[in-house]
Structures are given as C-alpha cells and as structure tokens.
Amino acid sequence: LPLPALGKGEYLEYVKPPAPYDPRVVLWQQKLKSLGIDIGKDGVDGKFGKDTQAATKAFQTLANKQRGAIAPITVDGVVGPQTLARAAVVHPA
C-alpha cells in the first residue's frame, strides 16, 4: 500500500474534533487496517482523531517489537518520518 507523503517538518497527528479530512490520513488508515490494527468505529474516514492516534501508537509499539528492528521509534501517536520509514518495511503477518 502507498504511504502518505510528508513535506519537511510535516506530521500527521491528532486534531480535536471536528478533524478536517486529509487524503494522507486515508493512506495511513489503510496501512494500519492492512496490518490488522483496529482503527476505530469510523474506519477509513480521512480524519486523524483519537482512534487513529490510538491505532498509530499500536503500530509504533508493534514496529518496535518487530524482529530485526534497527532502532526503536517513539510511541507518541504522531506520524512523522521515523514512523513512515518503519511502516514501509512492516507487512501484514
């Protein structure tokens, strides 16, 4: 699955409701879902709310447990370069 592209200094992170639609969040939610991570009752909606934040933390925790992980990534629920780099190499079990 394609991953969202972020410009220098850009991040995807929790936005208080009503969170705006962002097509990059759709890509991220689809990646999480493909990994079997629960993204919440709203599913792939393109909004980075509390459910997507929790799912991102779950991904970051999973990625840190992955065999052969080079360096741990921060479990903060924010999608930045570190998380995207790991997402590029984490595949469904």
Secondary structure, DSSP 4 states (H G I P E B T S, - for coil): -------TT--B---PSSPPP-HHHHHHHHHHHHTT----TT-S-S---HHHHHHHHHHHHHHHHSTT-SS----SS-B-HHHHHHHTT----
